[in-house]
Every structure is written in structure tokens, then in C-alpha cells.
Amino acid sequence: MTIDEALNKNLNFSMLNDVYIRISENQQEIVSYELSDYYSNVTSMMVGEIYLHNGQWKFNAIGNGVKRDLAGLCEFYGVNVV
């Protein structure tokens, strides 16, 4: 999750409230994750990971934030952005 142009516009998560991620299937909420801490030094965040385990989809909350844009967040987790 990132704030669009956060670095250029000097924005961060401390400026937000009521932030959450919701994953739905067929209008049915499967999982939700509410952000409870809002940090002034965070502009991008790995909220969680979705994975298939024994035929069932699982969600693991992570909540790890950094002061980087989307490309920087991807780079932090080893994802190459072209």
C-alpha cells in the first residue's frame, strides 16, 4: 500500500485515519486488516501476504512500513521494477 506521490508532496501515513484493506469474493468479505498505527516516517507499507495453503487461501498480516515510493517498497522486498 502506498500514498501516491508521497515523497514529492511530503505526505505520510500520520496524515490518514480509518485506513483498512478489505479482500472480498462475490461481495463477501474474506479478510480485513485495519491499520492501527499511523507513522510520520511511513509512505509505503507491506500490509500482508495472501497465499494458498492446503487448498485454502490465507492472509498473514505484516504491517511493515518504509519511507519509500512503490518502486522503493518493491525493491526493499526484492522485486525488480522495470
N, C-alpha and C positions, 0 to 999 in steps of 0.2 A: 504494500500500500504506500503510495507516495502523494505528496502535495504537489500539484502541477506548478512548475517554475518556482518552487520554494526557495531555492538558493538565489535566484535572480531577484525575487521580490521580498526577500528576507522574511519568509513565512516559516512557521514551525507548528508542531502538534500542541503546544501550550495555548495556541490561539483557537483551538477547537473544543467542542464539547459534544456529548452524546454520539460518539463515534462507535460504530459497530460493523461487523461483517456478518452477513446472513447468506447461507447457502440453502437453496430451495430446489426441490424437484416436484414437478406437477403441482405448483402452488403450495406445497407442503414444506415447511421449514425442517431441514435436516439437522442443521447445527448453526449456532450463532456465537459470536465472540465479541464481547463488549470491551472496548479499551477503557481501562480504569485509571491509568496514569497518563498525564499529558506533559511531555517534556519540552523545554525550550530549545534543547540541542538536538531534537529529532525531526527530520524532514522526510524520512523513508523508513518503512518498517516491514519486517517479515512477520506477518501476523500468525501464520501457521502453515501446516502442510497437510495436504489431502493425499491419502494413499489407500491402496487396496490390500487388505489383509484377510486371508482365508475366505475370499469371495465377498467380503463386506468392506464398504468404504468407511474409512476412519478419518478423523480430524485430530491433529495434535497441535494445540496452541503453543506458539513460540513467543511472540511479543518482543522480538529483538529489534531495537531501533538504532539508526545511524544518521549522521548529518551528511547525507549524500543525495544525489538525484537518482532516478530509476536506474540509469546505466551504472552508477556507482554502487547501488544496492546489489544489482546483478553481479557486478564484478566482485563484491565482498563475498558472495556465495559461490563464486567460481563459474558463473555463467558468462560466456563470451557474448558481447553485444556487437553486432556488425554495423 
